[in-house]
Amino acid sequence: MSMDNDSAMKSGLLNSGLLILAAMLSGVSLSIVTFDTG
C-alpha cells in the first residue's frame, strides 16, 4: 500500500517536473527568438 502511494507520488512529481521543464524551455526559446528579432 505505502509502496504504491510512494511510486504514484514519484511519478506525479516526475510528470510535473517535466511539464515545468518544458514550459521553461519554451519560454527560453521564445525569449531568444524575440531577442534575436528585436
C-alpha positions, 0 to 999 in steps of 0.5 A: 500500500505505502509502496504504491502511494510512494511510486504514484507520488514519484511519478506525479512529481516526475510528470510535473517536473517535466511539464515545468521543464518544458514550459521553461524551455519554451519560454527560453526559446521564445525569449531568444527568438524575440531577442534575436528579432528585436 
